[in-house]
Amino acid sequence: MTTPGLILTAGLALVIAIATRPILGHLPEPLDDPDIADKRPYASLGSPGFLAAVFVIAVVASGLVAWIVPPTGWLAWAALIVPGALAIAIDGATTWLPRVLTTAMALIAGVGIALWAILDADASIALRGLLGALAVGGFFYLFWRFTGGIGFGDVRLMAVVGAVAAAHSAQTASWGVLIGTLLGAIWGVTTRLVRGPGPFPYGPALWSGPFVALAISALTQA
């Protein structure tokens, strides 16, 4: 990994480590949801174990990006890492994806993809990102609308995942969605067998899909 890559990895992990507890303390609860009574408050999540989990997720994800993605694309992928690592850790602990964090992911991704296209002088990057957001977000919207098997937070998450992964390449987007969906299905079945019926966090598996796709692509091309 190059020196800028090491700086990226360390910098993102440091940002998340410093910001996690303050963010948790200020995240608004989804008070308009009827299931809020059963939800663990965001502010109660700041244990050392939770902070360590967020830090490790950020280090692994940013390390993969620094190793594989060109520097012009780092800001776009940072949308999935900086707010994204915290969002999926919260989802894993509560089965809720905070709207504030998925909105931040979308804003950072939009700016990052536009900058990526400008720096590379390649408008197809922005076009792929837009189409990826529409296609992947639209697919998961229909899945949410007609099956109820996921929450709407997963729809918002996957629109961003689709945009960033597709901006990298169509292959990364398609394989990322497939891998994330398969991981989510395996996790869901395992959870049901161990704990019985009930909600389970789908977001972490969906989020991990494009990162696994990046790693597989790099290893097969090495």
C-alpha positions as CSV (number, residue, x, y, z in Angstrom):
1,M,0.0,0.0,0.0
2,T,1.3,3.5,-0.9
3,T,1.9,6.2,1.6
4,P,-1.2,8.2,0.6
5,G,-3.1,4.9,1.1
6,L,-1.8,4.5,4.6
7,I,-2.7,8.1,5.3
8,L,-6.2,7.5,4.0
9,T,-6.7,4.4,6.1
10,A,-5.3,5.9,9.3
11,G,-7.2,9.2,8.7
12,L,-10.6,7.7,8.2
13,A,-10.2,5.4,11.1
14,L,-9.2,8.3,13.3
15,V,-12.1,10.4,12.2
16,I,-14.5,7.7,13.0
17,A,-12.9,6.9,16.4
18,I,-13.1,10.5,17.5
19,A,-16.6,11.2,16.1
20,T,-18.5,8.0,17.1
21,R,-19.6,8.8,20.6
22,P,-20.6,12.5,19.9
23,I,-22.6,11.3,16.9
24,L,-24.3,8.6,18.9
25,G,-25.3,11.2,21.5
26,H,-26.9,13.5,19.0
27,L,-28.6,11.1,16.6
28,P,-32.3,11.7,16.6
29,E,-34.5,8.7,17.4
30,P,-37.2,7.6,14.9
31,L,-40.0,8.7,17.1
32,D,-42.6,8.5,14.3
33,D,-42.1,4.7,14.1
34,P,-44.6,2.5,16.0
35,D,-41.8,0.0,16.9
36,I,-39.7,2.6,18.7
37,A,-40.6,1.2,22.1
38,D,-38.6,-2.0,21.4
39,K,-35.5,-0.1,20.1
40,R,-32.3,0.3,22.0
41,P,-31.4,4.1,22.2
42,Y,-28.5,5.2,19.9
43,A,-26.9,7.1,22.8
44,S,-26.5,3.8,24.8
45,L,-24.3,2.2,22.1
46,G,-21.0,3.8,22.9
47,S,-19.3,0.9,24.7
48,P,-15.6,0.1,24.2
49,G,-16.7,-3.0,22.2
50,F,-18.9,-1.1,19.9
51,L,-16.3,1.6,19.3
52,A,-13.7,-1.1,18.6
53,A,-16.1,-2.8,16.1
54,V,-16.6,0.5,14.2
55,F,-12.9,1.2,14.2
56,V,-12.1,-2.3,12.8
57,I,-14.8,-2.0,10.1
58,A,-13.4,1.3,9.0
59,V,-9.8,0.1,9.0
60,V,-10.6,-3.0,6.9
61,A,-12.8,-1.1,4.4
62,S,-10.5,1.9,4.0
63,G,-7.5,-0.4,3.6
64,L,-9.2,-2.2,0.8
65,V,-10.2,1.0,-0.9
66,A,-6.7,2.5,-0.5
67,W,-5.2,-0.7,-2.0
68,I,-7.5,-1.1,-5.0
69,V,-9.3,2.2,-5.8
70,P,-7.5,5.0,-7.6
71,P,-7.1,8.1,-5.4
72,T,-9.5,10.1,-7.5
73,G,-12.3,7.7,-6.3
74,W,-11.4,7.8,-2.6
75,L,-13.9,10.5,-1.6
76,A,-16.8,8.6,-3.2
77,W,-15.9,5.4,-1.4
78,A,-15.4,7.4,1.9
79,A,-19.2,7.8,1.8
80,L,-19.5,4.1,2.5
81,I,-16.7,4.2,5.1
82,V,-17.0,7.3,7.3
83,P,-20.8,7.5,7.9
84,G,-21.3,4.0,6.5
85,A,-19.2,2.0,9.1
86,L,-21.1,3.7,11.9
87,A,-24.4,3.2,10.2
88,I,-24.0,-0.6,9.7
89,A,-22.6,-1.0,13.3
90,I,-25.7,0.7,14.6
91,D,-27.9,-1.5,12.4
92,G,-26.1,-4.6,13.7
93,A,-26.8,-3.5,17.3
94,T,-30.4,-2.2,16.9
95,T,-31.7,-3.4,13.4
96,W,-32.1,0.4,12.6
97,L,-30.3,2.5,10.1
98,P,-30.4,6.1,11.1
99,R,-31.7,8.4,8.3
100,V,-29.2,11.1,9.2
101,L,-26.3,8.8,8.4
102,T,-27.7,7.4,5.2
103,T,-28.4,11.0,4.1
104,A,-24.8,11.9,4.9
105,M,-23.6,8.9,2.8
106,A,-25.7,10.0,-0.1
107,L,-24.4,13.6,0.0
108,I,-20.7,12.6,0.3
109,A,-21.2,10.0,-2.5
110,G,-22.7,12.6,-4.8
111,V,-19.8,15.0,-4.3
112,G,-17.2,12.3,-4.5
113,I,-18.5,10.7,-7.7
114,A,-18.8,14.2,-9.4
115,L,-15.2,15.0,-8.3
116,W,-14.0,11.5,-9.5
117,A,-15.5,12.2,-12.9
118,I,-14.0,15.6,-13.1
119,L,-10.5,14.6,-12.0
120,D,-10.5,11.6,-14.4
121,A,-12.1,13.6,-17.2
122,D,-14.5,10.8,-17.6
123,A,-18.2,11.6,-17.6
124,S,-19.1,7.9,-17.7
125,I,-18.1,7.6,-14.0
126,A,-20.9,10.0,-13.0
127,L,-23.3,8.4,-15.4
128,R,-22.6,4.9,-14.0
129,G,-23.0,6.3,-10.5
130,L,-26.4,7.7,-11.3
131,L,-27.6,4.6,-13.1
132,G,-26.3,2.5,-10.2
133,A,-28.2,4.5,-7.7
134,L,-31.4,4.3,-9.7
135,A,-31.1,0.6,-10.6
136,V,-30.0,-0.8,-7.2
137,G,-32.1,1.6,-5.1
138,G,-35.1,0.9,-7.4
139,F,-34.6,-2.9,-7.1
140,F,-34.5,-2.7,-3.3
141,Y,-37.4,-0.3,-3.2
142,L,-39.5,-2.8,-5.0
143,F,-38.3,-5.5,-2.7
144,W,-39.2,-3.4,0.4
145,R,-42.6,-2.4,-1.2
146,F,-43.9,-5.8,-2.1
147,T,-42.2,-8.2,0.4
148,G,-41.5,-6.2,3.5
149,G,-38.4,-8.3,4.0
150,I,-36.2,-5.3,4.6
151,G,-36.5,-1.9,6.1
152,F,-36.6,1.4,4.1
153,G,-33.3,2.3,5.7
154,D,-31.8,-0.6,3.6
155,V,-33.3,0.9,0.5
156,R,-31.6,4.3,1.2
157,L,-28.3,2.4,2.0
158,M,-28.4,0.4,-1.2
159,A,-29.0,3.4,-3.4
160,V,-25.7,4.8,-2.2
161,V,-23.9,1.4,-2.4
162,G,-25.2,1.1,-6.0
163,A,-24.0,4.6,-6.9
164,V,-20.4,4.2,-5.5
165,A,-19.9,0.6,-6.7
166,A,-21.2,1.4,-10.2
167,A,-19.0,4.5,-10.5
168,H,-16.1,2.1,-10.0
169,S,-17.4,-0.4,-12.5
170,A,-20.6,-2.1,-13.5
171,Q,-19.0,-5.4,-12.5
172,T,-18.3,-4.2,-9.0
173,A,-21.9,-3.0,-8.7
174,S,-23.5,-6.3,-10.0
175,W,-21.2,-8.6,-8.0
176,G,-21.4,-6.4,-4.9
177,V,-25.2,-6.5,-4.9
178,L,-25.2,-10.3,-5.5
179,I,-22.6,-11.0,-2.8
180,G,-24.3,-8.7,-0.3
181,T,-27.7,-10.2,-0.9
182,L,-26.3,-13.8,-0.6
183,L,-24.5,-12.9,2.7
184,G,-27.7,-11.3,4.0
185,A,-29.7,-14.4,3.1
186,I,-27.2,-16.6,4.8
187,W,-27.1,-14.4,7.9
188,G,-30.9,-14.2,8.0
189,V,-31.4,-18.0,7.8
190,T,-28.7,-18.5,10.5
191,T,-30.3,-15.9,12.8
192,R,-33.8,-17.4,12.4
193,L,-32.4,-20.9,13.2
194,V,-30.6,-19.7,16.3
195,R,-32.9,-17.1,17.7
196,G,-36.3,-17.9,16.0
197,P,-38.5,-15.4,14.2
198,G,-37.9,-11.7,14.6
199,P,-36.1,-8.8,12.9
200,F,-32.5,-9.1,12.0
201,P,-30.0,-6.5,10.6
202,Y,-29.7,-6.9,6.8
203,G,-27.7,-3.7,6.3
204,P,-24.2,-5.0,7.3
205,A,-24.3,-7.8,4.8
206,L,-25.6,-5.5,2.0
207,W,-23.0,-2.9,2.8
208,S,-20.1,-5.5,2.7
209,G,-21.0,-6.7,-0.8
210,P,-19.0,-4.2,-2.9
211,F,-16.0,-4.4,-0.6
212,V,-15.9,-8.2,-0.9
213,A,-16.3,-7.7,-4.7
214,L,-13.3,-5.3,-4.7
215,A,-11.1,-7.8,-2.8
216,I,-12.1,-10.8,-5.1
217,S,-11.4,-8.7,-8.2
218,A,-8.0,-7.6,-6.9
219,L,-7.0,-11.2,-5.9
220,T,-8.1,-12.7,-9.2
221,Q,-6.2,-10.1,-11.2
222,A,-3.0,-10.4,-9.1
